[in-house]
Amino acid sequence: MQAIEIIGQIISVVAVIITFITYQMKSSTRIFVTNAAATAVSCIAYAMLGGTTALGLNIMCIVRNICYMYKDKNKYLSKIVPAVLALVMAVMSAFLWEGYHSVFFVVGITLNTLAMGYFNPQNLRKSILLTSSLILIYNLFIPSIGGAINEIVAISSSVIGLFRNRTRKAV
């Protein structure tokens, strides 16, 4: 492993730490801002690890987070913004293609963008089981240690959240 790759792996772990901080935030604005910071650090790691698909689409995720901070202020925009962002990501992926393994990240992040925009929290947790699994596969191909850890934590957190917040049917 080259020095730049080792530094990239260390930076990817720093992104995971910032993501953990995101989970501690209480307001949606702080969550989006902290997540944007974690994503920016991930971009640096992916650049060093040669993950151009993840680098480009993570830059788009920063834009997505900023848009999502304000999307609920306009009822019409809140319905169209997620679809437009997902479409832009899908189109961008053609220019960021690294190989067949890119499809895992593209599908995962595009579906995640739609889920974040349209789903309630419980359905978002369910969708993360699929989207984070796809992104995890991509991270194993790169390889990105921090990226893989981040997706494992996301999947684990979703499972815990699904059980903690399940609704009980009346008998």
C-alpha positions in Angstrom: 0.0 0.0 0.0 1.4 3.4 -1.0 1.7 6.3 1.5 -1.2 8.2 -0.2 -3.5 5.2 0.3 -2.5 4.8 4.0 -3.3 8.5 4.5 -6.6 8.1 2.6 -7.5 5.2 4.9 -6.7 7.3 8.0 -8.8 10.1 6.6 -11.7 7.7 5.9 -11.7 6.7 9.6 -11.7 10.4 10.6 -14.9 10.7 8.4 -16.4 7.9 10.4 -15.7 9.7 13.7 -17.4 12.8 12.3 -20.3 10.7 11.2 -20.6 9.3 14.8 -20.9 13.0 15.9 -23.7 13.4 13.4 -25.7 10.7 15.2 -25.5 12.8 18.4 -27.0 16.0 16.9 -30.6 16.9 17.8 -31.7 19.3 15.2 -32.1 18.4 11.5 -30.0 21.4 10.5 -27.1 20.3 12.7 -27.5 16.8 11.4 -27.3 18.0 7.8 -24.4 20.3 8.4 -22.3 17.8 10.4 -23.1 15.1 7.8 -21.9 17.5 5.1 -18.6 17.9 7.0 -18.2 14.1 7.3 -19.0 13.7 3.6 -16.4 16.4 2.7 -13.8 14.5 4.6 -14.9 11.3 2.9 -14.4 13.1 -0.5 -10.8 13.7 0.4 -10.3 10.0 1.4 -12.0 8.7 -1.8 -9.7 11.1 -3.8 -6.7 9.5 -2.2 -8.0 6.0 -2.6 -9.0 6.4 -6.2 -12.7 6.1 -5.7 -13.8 8.7 -8.3 -17.4 7.5 -8.4 -17.7 8.0 -4.6 -15.8 11.2 -4.7 -18.1 12.8 -7.3 -21.3 11.6 -5.9 -20.3 12.5 -2.4 -19.8 16.1 -3.6 -23.3 15.9 -4.9 -24.4 14.6 -1.4 -23.1 17.7 0.1 -25.3 19.7 -2.3 -28.2 17.3 -1.4 -27.8 18.0 2.3 -27.9 21.7 1.8 -31.0 21.4 -0.4 -32.7 19.1 2.1 -32.0 21.7 4.9 -34.3 24.1 3.0 -36.6 21.8 1.0 -39.5 21.8 3.5 -39.9 25.6 3.3 -41.6 25.2 -0.1 -44.2 22.4 -0.4 -43.8 22.1 -4.2 -40.0 22.0 -4.0 -40.1 19.3 -1.2 -41.8 17.0 -3.7 -39.5 17.6 -6.7 -36.1 18.2 -5.1 -35.3 14.5 -4.2 -36.2 13.3 -7.7 -34.1 16.0 -9.4 -31.1 15.3 -7.2 -31.4 11.5 -7.7 -31.6 12.1 -11.5 -28.6 14.4 -11.5 -26.6 11.8 -9.5 -27.6 9.1 -12.0 -26.5 11.2 -14.9 -23.2 12.2 -13.2 -22.3 8.6 -12.6 -21.7 8.2 -16.4 -18.8 10.6 -16.1 -17.5 9.1 -12.9 -17.5 5.4 -13.9 -14.6 3.3 -12.6 -15.9 -0.1 -13.6 -18.8 -2.5 -12.8 -18.3 -2.0 -9.0 -19.4 1.7 -9.5 -22.9 0.5 -10.0 -23.1 -0.5 -6.3 -22.3 3.1 -5.1 -24.5 4.7 -7.8 -27.6 2.7 -7.1 -27.1 2.9 -3.3 -26.6 6.6 -3.1 -29.3 7.4 -5.6 -31.9 5.3 -3.7 -30.6 6.8 -0.5 -31.2 10.3 -1.9 -34.8 9.4 -2.8 -35.4 7.7 0.6 -34.1 10.7 2.6 -36.4 13.0 0.6 -39.6 11.0 0.7 -39.6 8.4 3.4 -40.7 8.6 7.0 -38.0 7.7 9.6 -39.0 4.1 9.9 -39.1 3.5 6.2 -35.8 5.3 5.8 -34.2 2.9 8.3 -35.5 0.0 6.2 -34.1 1.5 3.0 -30.7 2.0 4.6 -30.5 -1.8 5.0 -30.3 -2.0 1.1 -28.6 1.3 0.3 -25.8 0.9 2.9 -25.3 -2.7 1.9 -24.7 -1.6 -1.7 -22.3 1.2 -0.7 -20.5 -1.3 1.6 -19.9 -3.6 -1.4 -18.4 -0.6 -3.3 -16.2 0.3 -0.3 -14.9 -3.3 -0.2 -13.9 -3.0 -3.9 -12.0 0.3 -3.5 -11.0 -0.7 -0.6 -11.9 2.0 1.9 -11.7 0.8 5.6 -13.5 3.8 7.0 -16.1 3.7 4.3 -16.8 0.1 5.1 -17.0 0.8 8.8 -19.3 3.7 8.2 -21.8 1.5 6.2 -21.6 -1.3 8.8 -22.4 1.2 11.5 -25.3 2.7 9.4 -26.8 -0.8 8.9 -26.4 -1.7 12.6 -27.9 1.6 13.6 -30.9 1.1 11.3 -31.5 -2.4 12.6 -31.4 -1.1 16.2 -33.7 1.8 15.2 -36.2 -0.5 13.5 -36.5 -2.6 16.7 -36.6 0.4 19.1 -39.2 2.3 17.0 -41.4 -0.6 15.8 -45.1 -0.1 16.1 -47.1 -2.7 17.9 -50.4 -3.8 16.4 -53.4 -3.8 18.8 -54.7 -7.2 19.5 
